[in-house]
């Protein structure tokens, strides 16, 4: 995750439990592994990696992603970070669900096309 995503997490949830947390930032962050750029962060891990924002990290990870999983929100919100345009319809789109707060969402998934990228 990027520094702003890290800082947006309430302190009681930092680091996110049950997973290794890596932050991409030019400034070392307290309480988490910090890397100066996405390529160094990716080189430090093996297995599944989830990118949770921001926009620059989404763009950097797209060429090496095997799968893209996006939570789409039905309601309109002001925001500054969006999922990248994949350029084709999702391979799967779950039905709309309602959260306990009344927010409507669905999960969209794209898998890398064999032989692409």
Secondary structure, 3 states (H helix, E strand, C coil): CEHHHHHHCCHHHCCCCCCCCEEECCCCCCCCEEECCHHHHHHCCCCCCCCCCCHHHHHHHHCCCCEEEEEEECCCCCCCCCCCCCCCCCCEECCCEECCCCCEEEEEEEECCCCCC
